[in-house]
Amino acid sequence: MQHYGTWTRVLDDFFQAYFTLHGYPTIPDYLFGALVSRAKVVRNPRGQWFLRFVSHDTIQIELLRSFMRRSSVTRVNRGKPSLYLRCYDVELLFAYEHACQVEPVFRPTVDFVRGYIDTHSHFRKDPSGRDRLTLTGPLVPGCHDFLVALGARNTRVSRVKESYRMNVHAGSLRRIREALYPPECVCNEAIRARIFTV
């Protein structure tokens, strides 16, 4: 105990050794796509461990919670719509942390890209008044190549500081939506509905 200082460090070392020996749990593609670069693993001085995800989208929060064994949701601050999702599932916490360190992080699957779109995008109107989807984050270049292979138009990827951005226009959304959001897939239903109305 003197070597570690706290029980948290003892447990951290134990789980790292356990998963290194027995293999890390597999994190589902959709969940990983939704969490990557948006969720953070927190180890605070009070000895708490959790995976934190912040969003104002209650549909997305509830969908992510369906993958988690132990979680809680609280408001960020009074008067603000954003919610903190905290996940205390140790297996998921270590699986996420490990998956973020293994190259390549991007997974070229429909589920992963759908999860990434659900939490890393927003709709905007283009100059003609039609909806377009703007996708942001560090994995946009991989998503761009995947979406173009599905049939989307080859639009420009812009660099924004340490991140990237691209637009998926209405025509491209119509071409790829059946493949990307098939019936009964795991997804944010509000985003799927919006994509199917463009």
C-alpha positions, 0 to 999 in steps of 0.5 A: 500500500505504501508503494501505491499511496491510494486504493485507487492506484492499487485497483488501476494497476490490478485492472491494467495487469488483468486486461493486459493478461486476459485481453481488453473487452471489445467495445461495440463499433457504434458506441466507440464511434459515438464516444471517440474524442467526445468522452473522457476518462476521469480519475479524480483525487477522491478516488472516483473513476468514470467515463464522462460524456456531455451533451444536450441531446437526451435521445443520444444520452439514453441510447448511450446509457443502453450500452452501460451497466452502471451510469448516472445523468446530471445537469451540467449547471442550472439553467443550461440544457447540457447533461453529464453522462457518467459511466462507472462500468470498469470494463467499458472504461478500460475498453474505451481507453485501450481502443483510443490508444490502438492505431488506427482508431478509425474503424471502417464500418457502417456502425462506427461511422453512424455512431460518429455522425450521431455525436459529431455532426449538426445540420445547417442550411446551405445557401439554397435553403437545403439541409446539409450535415456538417461533420467535425472532429479528428476522424473526419478524413476517415469518415470522408473516405468511407462516405465517398465509397458509399456514394457521397459526393467528394467534398472538401475536408477543412482543417480547423486547428487540431480538428477537421470539418466537412459538409455532406450535402442533401444529394449525398445524404439521399444516396447514402442514407439507406446504407448508413441508417438501415431499418432497425439499426442502432442510431439516434432516431432524431438524426435518422429521421432528419436525414430521411427528410432531406 
